[in-house]
Amino acid sequence: MSPTVKWVLGALVGLPLMCCGCGGLWFRSQFPHSEALARVVNHRQVVQTLGEPVSGGFFFSGKTRSRGDDAVAEMEIPLSGNKQDGVLQVRAVQTSKVWGFSRLRVVAQDGKVINVLAGY
C-alpha cells in the first residue's frame, strides 16, 4: 500500500474518531451527563441493585437538539457494579439556559427499573 493511500485511510478513519472523542469529552463535562452520573452512583436503590461501587462507562450514546436558549438531551450511559451492569437513561431539558431532568432511570441487566427522579 502506498504512503498516500495509508495517509488518506488514516485521515478518513482518524478524523471522525478524533472529532467524536473530543466532542464526547466536551459533552461528558456538561451538566446533563455529569449531574446524572452524580445522582446515580450514590443512589441507595441503584447501589443495592448493581452493587458497590457503581461507575459510568466511558462511551455512551446520545443526541441533543437545541433552539436558542432551549435544548433537549437524551442519552444512555452504561453503568457497572460488582453485582450486575445496567443502563442509565437520561432525558434532560434546558429552558432559558437552566437544565432539569424529565427522565433519570436505571435499567439493570435483570430487568429491574429504578426511577432515580422519584427521590428528588
C-alpha positions in Angstrom: 0.0 0.0 0.0 1.4 3.4 -1.0 2.1 6.1 1.7 -0.6 8.3 0.1 -3.3 5.6 0.4 -2.2 5.0 4.1 -2.4 8.7 4.7 -5.9 9.0 3.2 -7.2 6.0 5.0 -5.7 7.2 8.3 -7.4 10.6 7.8 -10.8 9.0 6.9 -10.7 6.8 10.0 -8.8 9.0 12.4 -10.5 12.4 11.9 -14.1 11.2 12.7 -12.7 9.3 15.8 -10.8 12.3 16.9 -13.8 14.6 16.5 -16.2 12.2 18.2 -13.8 11.6 21.0 -13.3 15.4 21.6 -17.0 16.0 21.3 -17.7 13.2 23.7 -15.3 14.6 26.3 -16.9 18.0 26.0 -20.4 16.7 26.3 -19.4 14.5 29.2 -18.3 17.6 31.1 -21.6 19.3 30.6 -24.5 19.4 33.1 -26.8 16.6 32.0 -24.1 13.9 31.8 -22.1 14.8 34.9 -25.1 15.6 37.1 -27.0 12.4 36.0 -24.0 10.2 37.0 -23.5 12.1 40.3 -27.1 11.4 41.2 -27.0 7.7 40.3 -23.6 6.5 41.7 -24.7 7.1 45.3 -28.5 6.4 44.9 -29.4 3.8 47.5 -31.5 1.5 45.3 -29.1 1.7 42.4 -26.2 0.7 44.7 -28.2 -2.1 46.2 -29.2 -3.4 42.7 -25.9 -3.0 40.8 -23.5 -3.4 43.7 -21.0 -1.0 45.1 -19.1 0.8 43.6 -21.4 2.0 40.7 -19.5 3.6 37.9 -20.4 5.0 34.5 -18.9 3.7 31.3 -16.5 5.9 29.2 -18.6 5.6 26.0 -22.2 6.5 25.8 -24.9 7.2 23.2 -26.9 10.3 23.0 -28.3 13.2 21.0 -29.1 16.8 21.6 -31.5 19.3 20.0 -31.4 23.0 20.6 -33.1 26.2 19.6 -31.8 29.4 21.2 -31.5 29.0 24.9 -33.6 25.8 25.0 -32.3 22.3 24.4 -33.2 18.6 24.9 -30.5 16.0 25.6 -31.2 12.3 25.6 -28.5 9.7 26.4 -27.9 6.2 27.5 -24.9 5.7 29.8 -23.7 2.2 30.6 -23.3 1.5 34.3 -21.4 -1.2 36.1 -21.4 -2.5 39.6 -20.0 -5.6 41.3 -23.3 -7.5 41.1 -24.5 -6.6 37.6 -24.5 -4.0 34.9 -27.2 -1.6 33.8 -28.0 1.4 31.7 -28.8 4.9 32.8 -31.5 6.5 30.6 -31.4 10.3 30.7 -33.7 13.0 29.2 -32.7 16.5 30.2 -34.4 19.7 29.2 -32.8 23.1 29.1 -35.1 26.2 29.4 -33.6 29.6 29.4 -30.1 28.1 30.0 -31.3 26.1 33.1 -31.1 22.3 32.8 -33.5 19.9 34.5 -34.3 16.2 34.2 -37.6 14.8 32.9 -36.2 11.2 32.9 -33.5 9.7 35.0 -33.8 5.9 35.4 -31.6 2.9 35.6 -32.5 -0.4 33.9 -30.5 -3.2 35.4 -29.5 -6.4 33.5 -32.1 -8.4 35.4 -34.8 -6.0 34.1 -35.3 -4.1 37.3 -36.1 -0.4 36.6 -35.2 2.3 39.2 -36.7 5.8 38.8 -34.0 7.9 40.2 -36.1 11.1 40.0 -38.6 9.7 42.5 -36.2 10.6 45.3 -35.7 14.2 44.2 
